[in-house]
């Protein structure tokens, strides 16, 4: 992977804030030509620094106002069983995020659902019907304090890492 310089980092900040910003405007903000911006963004996309471009949608506006966090403990950590669980979580459109974690729980899942009835049906499908779920715990969110997938963009040389 090509090392990221200060211009790359600034472009990443701008694109992360607004992926629809025209490359000509990006170039003006970082003092590069549109062609140079295009080359840099393509390189970072090809190298996986930029994973994808997209829109942030409102779950509530699309009929999924309830966010649920579920913690799942497995019976066994045999590779085939874990892979089957991972695939079932990936295949479920209501699972917004899924993490395989260390500690007391094995998976943490974030669901966006219409209501508790939908979550109950999903928990039966994903947890109760699985022969590898030992137990799970459900946390119902009350207030989204912060929702973001933004990654802090800072140079390791500037040390801009505090809250």
C-alpha positions in Angstrom: 0.0 0.0 0.0 1.2 3.5 -0.9 1.8 5.6 2.3 -0.8 8.3 2.8 0.4 11.9 2.8 -1.3 15.0 4.2 -3.2 15.6 0.9 -4.6 12.1 0.9 -5.7 12.4 4.6 -7.4 15.8 3.8 -9.2 14.2 0.8 -10.3 11.3 3.0 -11.7 13.8 5.6 -13.6 15.7 2.9 -14.9 12.6 1.1 -16.0 10.9 4.4 -18.0 14.1 5.2 -19.6 14.3 1.8 -18.9 11.6 -0.8 -20.9 13.5 -3.4 -18.6 16.5 -3.3 -17.4 17.1 -6.9 -13.8 16.3 -7.5 -13.3 19.8 -8.8 -14.4 21.2 -5.4 -12.2 18.7 -3.6 -9.3 19.9 -5.7 -10.0 23.5 -4.8 -10.1 22.7 -1.1 -6.8 20.8 -1.2 -5.1 22.8 -3.9 -4.8 20.0 -6.5 -6.1 19.6 -10.0 -9.2 17.5 -10.6 -7.1 14.9 -12.4 -4.7 14.6 -9.4 -7.7 14.3 -7.0 -9.2 11.6 -9.3 -5.8 9.7 -9.4 -5.5 9.8 -5.6 -9.1 8.7 -4.9 -8.8 5.9 -7.4 -5.5 4.7 -5.8 -7.1 4.8 -2.3 -10.1 2.9 -3.6 -8.0 0.3 -5.4 -5.8 -0.2 -2.3 -8.8 -0.6 0.0 -8.3 2.6 2.0 -11.7 3.7 0.7 -13.9 0.6 1.0 -17.0 2.0 -0.8 -19.1 5.1 -1.4 -22.6 5.3 -0.1 -25.5 7.2 1.4 -26.4 7.2 5.1 -30.1 6.4 5.4 -32.5 7.1 8.2 -33.7 3.7 9.6 -36.8 5.5 11.1 -37.8 7.1 7.8 -37.6 3.6 6.2 -39.8 1.9 8.8 -37.1 0.6 11.1 -37.2 3.0 14.1 -36.0 0.5 16.7 -32.3 -0.4 17.3 -31.5 -3.5 19.2 -28.0 -4.7 20.4 -27.7 -8.4 21.0 -24.9 -10.2 22.7 -24.5 -13.9 21.7 -22.6 -16.7 23.4 -21.8 -19.8 21.4 -21.9 -23.4 22.5 -18.8 -24.2 20.4 -16.1 -22.3 18.6 -15.6 -25.0 16.0 -14.7 -23.2 12.7 -17.6 -24.7 10.7 -20.2 -23.7 13.4 -18.8 -20.2 13.7 -18.7 -19.8 9.9 -22.4 -20.9 9.7 -23.3 -18.3 12.3 -21.3 -15.6 10.6 -23.1 -16.3 7.4 -26.6 -16.3 8.9 -25.8 -12.9 10.5 -24.4 -11.6 7.2 -27.5 -12.8 5.3 -30.0 -11.0 7.6 -30.7 -7.5 6.2 -31.8 -6.3 9.7 -28.4 -7.0 11.1 -26.7 -3.6 10.6 -23.4 -4.5 12.3 -21.9 -7.8 13.6 -18.7 -8.2 15.5 -16.9 -11.4 16.6 -15.4 -10.4 20.0 -13.4 -11.5 22.9 -14.7 -11.8 26.5 -17.9 -13.2 27.9 -19.8 -12.9 24.6 -18.7 -14.2 21.2 -20.8 -11.9 18.9 -22.2 -8.5 19.3 -25.0 -7.6 16.8 -26.8 -4.4 16.0 -30.2 -4.7 14.5 -32.6 -2.1 13.0 -36.1 -3.4 13.1 -39.8 -2.3 12.7 -40.8 -3.3 16.2 -40.3 -5.9 19.0 -42.4 -8.4 17.1 -40.0 -8.4 14.2 -37.0 -8.7 16.5 -38.7 -11.6 18.3 -39.1 -13.4 15.0 -35.5 -12.7 14.0 -34.2 -13.9 17.4 -36.1 -17.2 17.0 -34.7 -17.6 13.5 -31.1 -16.6 14.3 -30.7 -17.7 17.9 -33.3 -20.3 19.0 -33.1 -22.3 15.7 -29.3 -22.4 15.8 -27.8 -25.4 17.5 -24.7 -23.3 18.4 -26.3 -20.4 20.5 -25.8 -21.1 24.2 -27.4 -17.9 25.3 -28.1 -14.3 24.2 -28.9 -11.0 25.8 -30.9 -8.2 24.2 -30.4 -4.5 24.8 -33.1 -2.2 23.5 -31.8 1.3 22.7 -33.7 4.3 24.1 -31.8 7.2 22.5 -29.1 7.2 19.8 -26.5 9.4 21.4 -24.1 9.1 18.5 -24.4 7.2 15.2 -21.4 7.1 13.0 -19.2 4.9 10.9 -16.7 7.8 10.4 -13.1 6.8 11.0 -10.8 9.5 12.6 -8.5 10.8 9.9 -5.3 12.1 11.2 -1.7 11.9 10.4 0.4 9.7 12.8 2.8 12.7 12.8 0.2 15.3 14.0 -1.2 13.2 16.9 -4.7 14.5 16.5 -6.2 11.6 18.5 -7.9 13.1 21.5 -11.6 13.6 22.1 
